[in-house]
Amino acid sequence: MRPINFNSIDKVLSYAKYENYKELILPEVCFAGRSNVGKSSLINSLLNRKGIAKVSKTPGQTKTIIFYRIDNFFSLVDVPGYGFAGLSKKKIAEMSELLHSYFTNSTNLKNIYVLIDSRHGIKKIDLDFLSFLDQNKLVYKYVFTKSDKLKAIDKKKILNTLHKENCLSAIPIIFTSSKTKEGIKELKGNILKVISENEKNPQ
């Protein structure tokens, strides 16, 4: 695999309807998580751009599927945070349909990074989403955000809980912080591994 430059973002595409998305052909990795989990901040850190993903204290700001095409090699996909805080019933229905269409129909999607707020752990809404992914046989990994708020003992508690609940399909578990940059290098490496494996074993 050739060297990949995460800073080289040659195109950003946004889709509010799944049918518009079908022309894309690059392999995709997706960031998903409940509203206000720190997804935009993590994307900015990963791509080394301060404002390419809009950061807001108000949940539910991402309302479309956004594709960041990296070095003309793969796409990093940002989807609306589930939970849909503060949105109308009509908008919730539209976004739910958009997410369902993307996750169940995409042939380019290679891995879903499920973002979990380290401070709050896995909530019922996360479990519901993980169940949906399992039912549709989608591959995912856990990424715990805002890890700068945790102590080492807190991380061990999270890992122990996941082991006890047999939530092992998402290993390796990556702790990240957009402030301290913890886990950013590890996450980049994991993404490249996913893409590299896809090159060797295309579906």
Backbone torsions as a table, in degrees:
resi	resn	phi	psi	omega
1	MET	NA	133.7	179.4
2	ARG	-69.5	156.2	177.0
3	PRO	-60.3	137.7	-178.0
4	ILE	-112.8	130.6	179.4
5	ASN	-100.7	107.1	-179.4
6	PHE	-66.8	-17.2	178.6
7	ASN	-81.3	-12.4	-178.1
8	SER	-90.4	94.3	-179.4
9	ILE	-106.1	99.9	-171.6
10	ASP	-88.1	-11.3	176.6
11	LYS	-163.7	142.8	173.7
12	VAL	-123.1	122.0	-178.5
13	LEU	-120.6	143.8	-179.3
14	SER	-130.1	132.6	-177.4
15	TYR	-129.8	131.5	176.3
16	ALA	-100.6	-9.7	177.9
17	LYS	-134.0	137.8	-174.5
18	TYR	-63.2	-36.4	-175.8
19	GLU	-61.8	-25.2	178.8
20	ASN	-74.8	-16.8	-173.1
21	TYR	-85.3	-16.7	-167.4
22	LYS	-63.7	-15.3	-177.6
23	GLU	-76.1	-14.8	-176.3
24	LEU	-74.0	141.3	-174.2
25	ILE	-125.3	-13.1	-177.8
26	LEU	-73.1	151.6	174.4
27	PRO	-62.3	150.0	-174.0
28	GLU	-126.9	142.4	164.8
29	VAL	-120.1	139.3	-171.2
30	CYS	-117.3	139.8	171.7
31	PHE	-103.0	123.2	-180.0
32	ALA	-135.1	153.7	178.9
33	GLY	174.0	168.1	-179.3
34	ARG	-69.7	161.6	-177.1
35	SER	-55.5	138.6	175.6
36	ASN	69.4	29.1	-179.5
37	VAL	-84.4	-10.0	-179.0
38	GLY	99.7	23.9	-176.2
39	LYS	-65.2	-48.3	-177.9
40	SER	-63.0	-41.4	179.0
41	SER	-63.2	-39.6	179.7
42	LEU	-67.3	-40.8	177.8
43	ILE	-62.4	-43.0	178.0
44	ASN	-60.4	-40.0	178.9
45	SER	-68.4	-42.0	-178.1
46	LEU	-64.2	-39.4	-178.0
47	LEU	-93.4	-0.3	179.0
48	ASN	57.2	42.0	177.0
49	ARG	-129.0	134.2	-175.7
50	LYS	-71.4	-37.3	-171.9
51	GLY	-132.6	21.0	-178.1
52	ILE	-67.7	-34.3	171.4
53	ALA	-106.2	127.0	-175.2
54	LYS	-71.0	125.0	179.4
55	VAL	-100.3	132.8	179.3
56	SER	-144.9	145.4	174.6
57	LYS	-75.3	-15.3	178.9
58	THR	-88.3	121.4	-179.0
59	PRO	-63.6	156.4	171.8
60	GLY	81.3	26.3	-177.3
61	GLN	-80.0	-27.3	176.5
62	THR	-82.2	115.6	-175.5
63	LYS	-118.8	2.9	177.1
64	THR	-132.5	170.1	170.7
65	ILE	-88.4	123.8	-176.1
66	ILE	-112.5	129.8	179.7
67	PHE	-110.1	118.8	173.2
68	TYR	-100.1	108.0	-177.7
69	ARG	-83.6	115.0	-171.5
70	ILE	-99.2	116.2	173.5
71	ASP	52.7	30.4	-178.5
72	ASN	50.9	36.5	-175.0
73	PHE	-127.1	-39.4	175.8
74	PHE	-153.9	166.9	177.9
75	SER	-114.0	132.7	170.5
76	LEU	-94.3	122.3	-171.2
77	VAL	-109.1	128.0	177.8
78	ASP	-109.7	118.7	-179.5
79	VAL	-109.9	158.1	178.2
80	PRO	-56.2	140.8	178.5
81	GLY	-67.5	132.3	178.6
82	TYR	-73.7	151.2	-170.3
83	GLY	115.4	-38.1	172.4
84	PHE	49.0	52.3	-177.3
85	ALA	-61.5	134.6	171.3
86	GLY	71.4	17.4	-178.7
87	LEU	-104.8	156.7	177.9
88	SER	-70.7	160.6	178.8
89	LYS	-60.2	-37.9	179.0
90	LYS	-63.4	-45.6	-179.1
91	LYS	-67.1	-38.3	177.2
92	ILE	-60.2	-43.5	179.4
93	ALA	-62.8	-41.6	-179.3
94	GLU	-65.5	-43.6	-178.6
95	MET	-70.6	-36.6	177.0
96	SER	-62.2	-42.0	178.9
97	GLU	-66.5	-39.4	179.2
98	LEU	-62.2	-47.6	-180.0
99	LEU	-63.8	-45.0	-179.4
100	HIS	-61.0	-43.4	179.8
101	SER	-62.6	-43.6	-178.6
102	TYR	-65.0	-51.3	-174.8
103	PHE	-67.8	-31.3	-176.3
104	THR	-92.8	-15.3	-175.5
105	ASN	-115.3	-18.3	-176.3
106	SER	-65.3	129.7	175.1
107	THR	-97.8	-6.1	-178.8
108	ASN	-98.2	-12.5	-174.6
109	LEU	-72.4	121.0	-175.9
110	LYS	-107.5	-28.0	179.3
111	ASN	-160.8	144.4	176.1
112	ILE	-113.6	121.8	174.6
113	TYR	-92.5	110.2	-178.1
114	VAL	-88.6	112.8	-176.4
115	LEU	-86.3	130.1	179.6
116	ILE	-123.9	132.0	176.3
117	ASP	-69.8	116.1	-177.1
118	SER	-55.7	-32.2	-175.6
119	ARG	-71.6	-26.1	-172.8
120	HIS	-114.3	-16.2	178.7
121	GLY	72.4	-168.9	-176.8
122	ILE	-81.0	122.1	179.9
123	LYS	-99.6	171.5	-179.6
124	LYS	-58.3	-39.2	-179.5
125	ILE	-64.0	-32.6	175.0
126	ASP	-68.3	-43.9	179.5
127	LEU	-61.0	-38.6	177.6
128	ASP	-63.0	-42.0	179.1
129	PHE	-66.6	-43.1	178.8
130	LEU	-62.6	-37.4	177.1
131	SER	-63.1	-40.9	177.0
132	PHE	-61.4	-42.9	179.3
133	LEU	-64.2	-42.7	178.7
134	ASP	-62.7	-42.9	-179.1
135	GLN	-62.0	-31.9	-179.0
136	ASN	-97.9	10.5	175.8
137	LYS	54.7	43.3	178.4
138	LEU	-95.8	142.3	-177.8
139	VAL	-86.0	134.3	-179.8
140	TYR	-146.7	162.9	175.2
141	LYS	-137.9	152.4	177.3
142	TYR	-86.0	137.5	168.8
143	VAL	-127.8	116.0	179.0
144	PHE	-91.6	122.4	-176.9
145	THR	-93.6	168.0	175.5
146	LYS	56.8	39.0	-176.6
147	SER	-69.0	-15.3	177.1
148	ASP	-65.7	-14.6	178.3
149	LYS	-84.9	-5.0	-174.4
150	LEU	-106.1	154.8	168.3
151	LYS	-97.2	164.9	-178.5
152	ALA	-57.8	-38.1	-179.1
153	ILE	-66.2	-31.2	178.6
154	ASP	-67.5	-38.3	178.6
155	LYS	-64.6	-40.3	179.2
156	LYS	-63.5	-37.9	178.6
157	LYS	-63.2	-42.0	178.8
158	ILE	-61.5	-46.8	-179.0
159	LEU	-63.8	-41.7	178.9
160	ASN	-62.7	-40.4	179.5
161	THR	-63.3	-43.4	179.4
162	LEU	-63.6	-38.9	178.2
163	HIS	-66.5	-42.2	-179.7
164	LYS	-63.9	-35.5	-178.6
165	GLU	-89.0	5.8	178.3
166	ASN	59.4	32.7	176.7
167	CYS	-88.4	63.8	-170.7
168	LEU	-101.2	-9.4	-176.1
169	SER	-66.3	-18.2	-174.6
170	ALA	-98.7	8.2	178.0
171	ILE	-66.6	142.3	5.0
172	PRO	-78.4	148.3	177.4
173	ILE	-94.2	128.1	-175.3
174	ILE	-114.3	125.8	174.2
175	PHE	-94.5	130.2	-176.1
176	THR	-131.9	154.8	173.5
177	SER	-143.7	124.8	177.7
178	SER	-73.0	-16.8	-179.7
179	LYS	-85.5	-49.0	-176.7
180	THR	-94.4	-9.0	-177.5
181	LYS	70.7	12.5	175.7
182	GLU	-58.3	134.3	173.6
183	GLY	80.3	-8.0	-176.8
184	ILE	-65.3	-45.4	178.8
185	LYS	-63.6	-41.5	179.2
186	GLU	-63.5	-40.8	180.0
187	LEU	-65.7	-42.6	176.5
188	LYS	-58.3	-45.4	-179.9
189	GLY	-61.7	-38.9	180.0
190	ASN	-67.2	-41.0	177.8
191	ILE	-61.4	-45.7	180.0
192	LEU	-64.2	-34.4	176.6
193	LYS	-64.0	-43.2	178.4
194	VAL	-60.5	-45.4	-178.8
195	ILE	-67.6	-39.5	179.1
196	SER	-62.8	-42.9	178.1
197	GLU	-64.2	-33.5	178.2
198	ASN	-67.2	-37.1	177.8
199	GLU	-62.1	-38.9	-177.4
200	LYS	-77.1	-34.7	-176.6
201	ASN	-128.1	65.5	-179.5
202	PRO	-63.5	143.6	-179.2
203	GLN	-93.5	NA	NA
